[in-house]
Amino acid sequence: MGRSMGHRPAVRQSNLKSHRLWAVRPLVEAIEPRRLLSGTVHFTTKFADGNFAPANWKIIAVKVGTGGTQTATRAIKGGHPGAYRIVSDTVFTQGAGQESVIYGFNSFKKANYNPALKGAITSISYSEDSILLAGFGQGEATGAAVLQNGVVYFDTGLVTASRTWTHQSQAALTAANFTASDLKSHPNFSQTGNPMKFGFYRANSAGSQYSITAGIDNFSLTIKSTKTIK
């Protein structure tokens, strides 16, 4: 059986113990703000995609040690339902004394957020449907991810262990839930924070080389935020 890797909660396979939106187009929705208190405005912003047109997605690789590679393709059928995204990780054999890790930040090009416009992020809810297509153990680590100031930050806790489509979700995520590959730093979700790009990630780690392939469908990320107007 698998277990989570030591360096990150990506899935280590070498020692493993580790809804669909019916619209065809990806959803980028900004619900009208509600003024609850004088000088305070609350926003809800939702990003979602169940079609995964390649032009809407970009992979940014983050490597630790010798790292590895991540690639993605789009299948037009077989999803939950319809089209879905297939993500393949290959982890390289680790170097002397350092575990090998590959993270792939799958950036949704429409998922841009500027705290100066919509305020401080108070919480994030994330969900996806996932399936393990090829490989073993717990598959790939997965979850929400954010790019800010050139650094990618990853949420943790989800894996693609199931051989059938499985809905997974996490709620009430804050900046403290997102950590960079250095295992120390976090994004700035305050109103003075710099603009961000959101998406999901897939990751694996290993001592020796292997490959894993898993699918994702019905990506959904909802941001709750509060803006203070002076």
C-alpha positions in Angstrom: 0.0 0.0 0.0 1.1 3.6 -0.4 1.9 6.5 1.8 2.3 10.2 1.3 5.8 11.3 0.5 8.1 12.8 3.2 9.0 16.0 1.4 5.4 16.9 0.4 2.0 15.4 0.4 2.5 14.4 -3.2 2.2 10.6 -3.5 5.4 8.6 -3.2 5.0 5.4 -5.3 8.4 3.9 -4.6 7.3 3.2 -1.0 3.5 3.5 -1.3 1.3 3.4 1.7 0.8 7.7 -0.3 -20.1 18.8 -11.3 -19.7 18.7 -14.5 -21.0 22.0 -15.6 -23.4 21.1 -18.4 -22.4 24.2 -20.3 -19.7 23.6 -22.9 -17.8 26.8 -22.0 -15.7 27.1 -18.9 -17.3 29.2 -16.2 -15.9 32.4 -14.8 -18.5 33.9 -12.5 -18.4 37.0 -10.3 -21.5 37.2 -8.2 -22.6 40.8 -7.5 -21.1 42.0 -4.2 -23.3 42.5 -1.1 -22.7 45.5 1.1 -23.1 44.1 4.6 -21.5 46.9 6.6 -20.5 50.4 5.9 -17.2 50.3 4.0 -17.2 46.5 3.6 -18.1 44.6 0.5 -18.3 40.8 0.2 -17.6 39.0 -3.1 -18.0 35.5 -4.3 -16.0 34.5 -7.4 -16.2 31.1 -9.1 -13.9 29.5 -11.7 -15.0 26.2 -13.2 -14.3 24.0 -16.2 -15.6 20.6 -17.4 -14.5 20.9 -21.0 -10.7 21.4 -20.7 -9.9 23.0 -24.0 -6.1 22.9 -24.2 -6.0 26.6 -25.0 -7.4 27.4 -21.5 -4.8 25.5 -19.5 -1.0 25.7 -19.0 1.4 23.5 -17.0 4.1 25.1 -14.9 6.5 22.5 -13.6 8.0 22.8 -10.1 10.9 20.3 -9.4 12.7 19.2 -6.3 15.9 17.2 -6.6 16.1 15.5 -10.0 12.4 16.2 -10.4 10.6 14.7 -13.4 8.1 15.6 -16.1 4.3 16.3 -16.4 2.2 16.3 -19.5 -1.5 16.7 -20.2 -3.9 15.8 -23.0 -7.6 16.2 -23.5 -9.9 13.2 -24.0 -13.2 14.0 -25.8 -15.2 11.2 -24.1 -15.0 9.0 -21.1 -15.1 11.8 -18.5 -17.7 12.4 -15.8 -19.3 12.9 -18.3 -17.9 13.9 -21.7 -14.5 15.5 -22.1 -11.8 15.5 -19.4 -8.1 16.2 -18.9 -5.5 13.4 -18.6 -2.4 14.2 -16.6 0.8 12.0 -16.7 3.7 12.2 -14.2 7.1 10.7 -14.6 9.3 10.9 -11.6 13.1 10.6 -12.1 15.4 8.5 -9.9 16.5 10.6 -6.9 20.0 12.0 -6.6 22.3 11.4 -3.7 20.6 12.2 -0.5 17.6 14.0 -1.9 14.1 12.8 -2.8 12.9 13.5 -6.3 9.6 15.4 -6.7 7.6 16.7 -9.6 4.7 19.1 -9.2 2.7 20.4 -12.1 0.7 23.5 -11.6 -2.2 23.3 -14.1 -3.1 27.0 -14.4 -6.6 27.8 -15.6 -5.9 30.9 -17.8 -9.3 32.4 -17.0 -8.8 32.1 -13.2 -7.2 35.4 -12.4 -7.8 37.2 -9.1 -6.7 40.7 -8.0 -7.1 41.4 -4.2 -6.9 45.2 -4.9 -10.2 44.8 -6.9 -12.1 42.2 -4.9 -10.5 42.3 -1.5 -8.8 39.9 0.8 -9.6 36.2 0.3 -11.3 34.8 3.4 -11.8 31.3 2.2 -11.6 29.0 -0.9 -13.7 25.9 -1.7 -12.3 23.4 -4.2 -13.7 20.3 -5.9 -12.9 18.0 -8.8 -13.7 14.5 -10.1 -10.7 12.3 -10.4 -9.7 8.8 -11.6 -6.5 6.7 -11.7 -6.0 5.5 -15.2 -2.5 3.9 -15.1 -0.1 3.2 -12.3 -0.4 2.0 -8.8 -0.9 2.9 -5.1 -2.6 6.2 -4.4 -1.9 7.7 -7.8 -1.2 11.4 -7.9 -1.5 14.0 -5.2 -4.0 16.6 -6.3 -5.8 19.8 -5.1 -6.1 23.5 -5.5 -3.0 25.6 -6.3 -2.2 29.3 -6.8 0.6 31.3 -8.5 1.7 34.6 -6.9 4.9 36.6 -7.4 6.3 33.7 -9.6 5.9 31.1 -6.8 3.4 28.3 -6.9 1.6 27.3 -3.6 -0.2 23.9 -3.2 -3.0 22.7 -1.0 -2.7 19.1 0.3 -4.7 16.2 1.3 -6.3 14.7 -1.9 -5.1 11.8 -4.0 -6.3 10.0 -7.2 -6.4 6.5 -5.8 -9.8 5.4 -7.2 -10.1 3.4 -10.5 -13.5 4.9 -11.0 -14.6 8.5 -11.2 -14.7 9.9 -7.7 -15.8 13.4 -6.5 -13.5 15.1 -4.1 -13.7 18.4 -2.3 -12.1 20.7 0.3 -13.7 23.7 1.9 -12.7 26.7 4.1 -9.2 26.9 2.7 -7.1 29.9 3.8 -3.6 31.1 2.9 -2.2 28.8 5.6 -3.4 25.7 3.7 -1.2 26.6 0.7 2.5 26.0 0.9 5.3 26.4 -1.6 7.7 23.5 -2.4 10.1 24.9 0.3 7.4 23.7 2.8 7.6 27.1 4.6 6.2 30.0 2.6 2.5 30.9 2.0 0.7 33.2 -0.4 -0.6 36.7 0.6 -4.4 36.6 0.5 -4.7 40.1 2.0 -6.2 43.1 0.2 -2.6 44.4 -0.4 -1.4 41.1 -1.9 -0.3 40.9 -5.5 -2.5 39.4 -8.3 -2.9 35.6 -8.4 -3.6 32.8 -10.9 -5.5 29.7 -9.8 -5.8 26.1 -11.0 -5.0 22.7 -9.7 -1.9 20.6 -9.3 -0.8 17.0 -9.7 2.4 15.7 -8.0 4.5 12.6 -7.3 7.8 11.8 -5.6 10.1 8.8 -5.6 13.4 7.2 -4.9 13.4 5.4 -8.3 11.8 6.3 -11.6 8.1 5.4 -12.4 5.1 6.9 -14.2 1.5 7.6 -13.2 -1.5 8.7 -15.3 -4.8 10.1 -13.8 -7.8 12.1 -15.1 -9.6 15.2 -13.8 -13.1 16.5 -14.6 -15.4 19.2 -13.3 -12.7 21.5 -11.9 -14.3 24.0 -9.6 -12.8 26.7 -7.3 -14.9 29.3 -5.4 -13.3 32.3 -3.7 -15.0 34.2 -0.8 -13.5 37.7 -0.3 -14.1 40.9 1.6 -13.0 44.4 0.4 -12.6 47.3 2.8 -13.4 50.6 1.1 -11.9 53.6 2.8 
